[in-house]
Amino acid sequence: MGEIRLSTEGMRYIALFEQLTGASVKDCIIEQSRIIYVIKAGEMGAAIGKNGDHINRVKNTVDKQIDLVEYSDEPDVFIKNAFSPVAVRSVNVTNRNNKRLAYVEVSNKDKGLAIGRNGKNIEKVKLVARRHHDIDDVILQ
């Protein structure tokens, strides 16, 4: 996996998040309407806070949607975390035609939620999977 490079803006958002929540951030991806934070494994509770206090404080401060993904060294666990709150049945990471692919199985009733409005959720998963585990594509089954 390559080194993740953060912009100055990204580092500022991480510092702000860590200050407001006490949780450690491994990565921060800034998009127009949202910020995706990759949180250190085991620190999701601190990131969210009691009754969502911490995450809501961050949302109100930055005035953007906040997406949290709990980090894992295991690509399948990381992808499951990225799809949360969608229940993922299985993740199969495989190499095919010199590409690293992740096949993700969710129930039919959860497919729409897994994809998200205008594909936002699946795009988030693809983005973080590529950045953290060199996965070229994530395919829903």
Secondary structure, DSSP 8 states (H G I E B T S, - for coil): -------HHHHHHHHHHHHHH---EEEEEE-SSEEEEEE-TT-HHHHH-GGGHHHHHHHHHHTSEEEEEE--SSHHHHHHHHHTTS-EEEEEEEEETTEEEEEEEE-GGGHHHHH-GGGHHHHHHHHHHHHHH---EEEE-
